[in-house]
Amino acid sequence: MKKIILLIILTFTFNAIAQDGSDIKYVSVSELDNSYVGKMAHLDFYNYSFGGIKLDNKDLTDKVTIELENKKIEFLEHRADNGHNNWFSEQYLESTKFIDGYKIRITMCEIEEITSDFIKVILFLQYKDKNGKLNSEKPNRIEYSFPKKILTEILIRN
């Protein structure tokens, strides 16, 4: 009996000291102001994409079209924030198709300017071939503006 009681106490003790982790601050678009200029961020488009949740086997992951190098490219949100461990480095956008032999990944952005209707950012890009090898000759930073009306929230790196 003592072993069972000890086991129960230890189980609750271990659960009580376990910690989750996060280096993300979630900011609604309506709260966005100039104090966020210069901050590293991820933009959450259209619907809340918390952890890439699926409902009734329907993928709720959002897609956004961005024009790069005079091409309209569709990107898919990758969200790994699940309420327990939310790490900025695990969030990104990735092209749905290979473009000129490369998948394009937007690893983060830096907020440059905020207006009443738009947010201007610098996108940080990676180009990976089919083997996952990075192409360092392609531009890795591009300035871009998004209308606020397509954003639900901003994920700021703490």
Stockholm file with secondary structure:
# STOCKHOLM 1.0

chainA/1-158         MKKIILLIILTFTFNAIAQDGSDIKYVSVSELDNSYVGKMAHLDFYNYSFGGIKLDNKDLTDKVTIELENKKIEFLEHRADNGHNNWFSEQYLESTKFIDGYKIRITMCEIEEITSDFIKVILFLQYKDKNGKLNSEKPNRIEYSFPKKILTEILIRN
#=GR chainA/1-158 SS CHHHHHHHHHHHHHHHHCCCEECEEEEEGGGCCGGGTTCEEEEEESSCCGGGCEETTEECCCEEEEEETTEEEEEEEECCCCSSEECGGGCEEEESSCBTTBEEEEEEEEEEEECSSEEEEEEEEEEECTTCCBCSSSCCEEEEEEEGGGEEEEEEEC
#=GC SS_cons         CHHHHHHHHHHHHHHHHCCCEECEEEEEGGGCCGGGTTCEEEEEESSCCGGGCEETTEECCCEEEEEETTEEEEEEEECCCCSSEECGGGCEEEESSCBTTBEEEEEEEEEEEECSSEEEEEEEEEEECTTCCBCSSSCCEEEEEEEGGGEEEEEEEC
//
